[in-house]
Amino acid sequence: MLNVKIFSLYPELFPGPLDIGLYKKARWKKIWSLETINIRDYSKDRHKTVDDTPYGGGSGMLLRADIIAEALDKNIKKKKKEKIIYLSPKGKKFDQSMAKKLSKLKNLNIICGHFEGIDQRVLETRNIEEVSLGDYVLSGGETASFVFLDAIIRLLPGVLGNKFSTQEESFEKHLLEYPQYTKPQKWGKKTPPEVLLSGDHAKIKGWRLAQSEVITRRLRPDLWEKYNKKFKK
C-alpha cells in the first residue's frame, strides 16, 4: 500500500477529485491511503502565522523553516528515510518515468508550497526533493498535487481494471500514443483506417507503432530524440 501524507495550508481541499471513481475505490481497497497535515497547526503564535519576509528584501513572503521542519518531524519517521517531495517550479521536471518510480514506494510525503516558496535551509536539512510539473507557476501546491498523485496512483497494482492498459499509453518508450477509433464504424464521411478492421494483429501493431513515431516526431521532437537514442540504435 502507498501511504500518502499531504502537508498543506488548506487541508480541507483534500481528498478533492481523488475521492471519486477509481481512486476512491482504491482507497477503500487499501491500495493507497491519504492523510493531511495542516502546516498552521505548527505555528508559533496565536495568529497561526507561517510565513515571513525574505532576508535581502524582495517581494512576497516565504514559509518559515522552523514551522515546516516541525510539521515534518512530528509526522515522518526519520528512521524509515521516507521520500519527501516539495512541488516547486524550480524542481526536477515530473514525467512518466518518475511517476513509475514513485508508485513503487510505501510512503510518499508531499509539501504544498505557497507565497514565494520555502526557506532553503529546511529543504537542505530534511533531504527534500523539489519536483516541477512544468514551466509555469500555480498559486499553490494543492492543485499541483492532484495531478502529481493522479499520475502515480493510477500505476498502483489493482487501481486500473486491465493491468495492460498503461503499457501502450503516451510516453511509454518515449512515444506519444497512436490514434484510436471505436463504433460507429462510419461517422459522417469518416471510417477507421482499414488496417484496424483487418484482424491482422501484426499489421495493426506495425501501423500503431508507425503512427506513434510520426506523431511524436511532429509534436515532441524532444521525446523523438530520446526514442531514437534508446530504440533506434
N, C-alpha and C positions, 0 to 999 in steps of 0.2 A: 504494500500500500504506500502511496505517495502522500506524505503529511505536509501540507502547505500552511505556512504562517504568514499573514499579511500585516505589516507594520504601517499604520496609516493614521492620518489626522481625521479621516472620515470613515471609520469602520462601518457606519450604517449603510454605506454603499454596497456592502458585500452580503451575500454572495452574488446579488445582482443577476446578470444574464447567465451566470454559471449555476443558477438554481432552477433551470428548466431543461427539459429534454434529456438527452444522453448524459449530460454532466450531472444532473440531479440524480438520475438513476444510478450512475456510477458511484456517487457518494453514499446512496442507500446501500449499495452492494459492497461498500467499504473498499472500493478500488482506490479512492483518494479521500482525504479529509481536509477541512478548511477551518482555520482558527484566525480570528482577527485580534490584533493588539492595538489599542488606542495609545498613540505616542503621547498624547496630552496627559495621560494618567501618570507620567513620569516627570511632569513639570515641577519646578521648584517653588512656584508661588501660587497664590490663591486665584490669580487670573488665568492660570494654565498657559502661561507664555512658553512657547517652544522655539522662538526664533530671536535673532538679534542682528544688529548692523555689522557688515563685514569690516575687518581691520583693513586699513589702507583706503577706505572710502569706496564709493561706488553706489549704484542704485540697487534697490531691493534688499531683501533680508536673507539670512542663512539659518537653517535648522542647527541648533546648538549640539556640539559634540557630546556634552555630558548627558543630555536628555536622551539622545538617540542611543548612546552607549548603554545607559542603564536599562532602556527598554529591551535592547538586545540581550544584555547579560542576564536579565531576570527571566527571560523566556527561551533562551537557547542554551543547551548543554554543551559546554566548551569541549568536553572530552570526546564528543562524537564528531567534532570538526564539521558541523553541518554547513552546507552551502548557503551563503548569504548573497543575494542579488540586489543591487540598487539600480533601479530603472532610471537611466540618465542619458541625455542627448550626447554626452561625450564618451559613452561607453563603447564596448565592442559591439559591432552590429549583429543583431539577432538573426539567425537563419534556421533552416530546417535541420541542419547538422547539429546545431546547438540544442534545438528542441529535443532531438533524439537522445542526446547525452543526458540532458536534464530529466527526461522521462524515466531514466533508469535509477534515479536517486530514491532514497527513502524519505529524506527530509529536505524541504526547499523553503527558504525564508526570503521574503520579498519586501524591500523597503520602498514605499511610495513617497517620492520626494515632492517638495513644494517650494515656492518662492524662488530664490536663485540657486538652491541646492543645499548640500550638507557640508559642514565643516570638514576639511580634508583630513584632519587628524583621526576622526573616527573611522573613515574609510581605510586608512592605513593600518590602524591598530587592531581592527576587527576582521582583517582579511576579507574585505567586501569587494565583490566583483561588480564592476559597472557594466551595464548592458543597455544598448540603444535599440529601439525598434526601427529607427530610420532617421534620415536627415531632416527632421522637423522638431518643433517644440510643442509640448502639450502643457496645459495649465496645472496638471498634477499627475502623479504616477498611478493613480487608481484606474483611469481609463486605459492606460498602457498595460496594466497588469491583467486586464480581462483578455486582451489579445495575446499576451505572453502566455497565460495559463491555458487558453483555448488551444494554442498550438501544441502545448506539452501534454495536456490531459488526454486529448484525442488519440495519442500514441500509446497510452497505457493499455496493456492487455485486457480485453473484456469490455472496453468502452464502446468501440465500434463493433457492429454485428459481424462483419466479414473481416477476418484477420488479414486478408489480402487487399483490402480496399485502399490502404495507404501506399501500396507498393508502386503504383503507376501514376501517382499524383505529380503535380508540378513540383519541381526542384529535386525530385528523385534523380540521381545520377546527373545533376546539373542541367536537366532539361525541363522545359515547360510542357504541360500536358497537351496531348493531341486533341483535336475537335471530337465531340461526341454527339450522337443522334439517338432519338427514340421515336415511338409512334406519335402521330400517324406517319405512315411511310411517305405519303405525299401531302405536303403542306404548301398551299398556294401553288406555285410553279416549281417548287424545290423538292428534291428527293435526296436521301442519303447517298453517299458515294457507293457505286456498285460493289466494290470490293467488300464492304461491310455486310452485304446481303448474300455474298457468295458461299459462306460456310467454310471457306478455306482459311483455317486458322493461321497457317504460316504466312499467307499473303496479307491477312489482316494485321498480324504482328509487324510485318515489314512496313506496311502503309502507315501504321501508327507511329513507328519509330521515325520514318521519313518526315511525317508531318511535325512531330515534336522538334526535329532538327531544324526544319525550315522556320518554324515559329520562333524558336529560341535564337537562331542566328539573326532573325529580323528584329525581334523585340528586346532581346537581352544579350548583347554582344559580350558582356562580362561573364555571363554563365556559359556562353558558347565557347569562350576561350578556355574556361576550366574544363568543360566537357572534352574539348579537343586534346588537351594535355593529358587527361586521365584515360579516355576511352578510344582515342583516335591515333594512338602512337603507331 
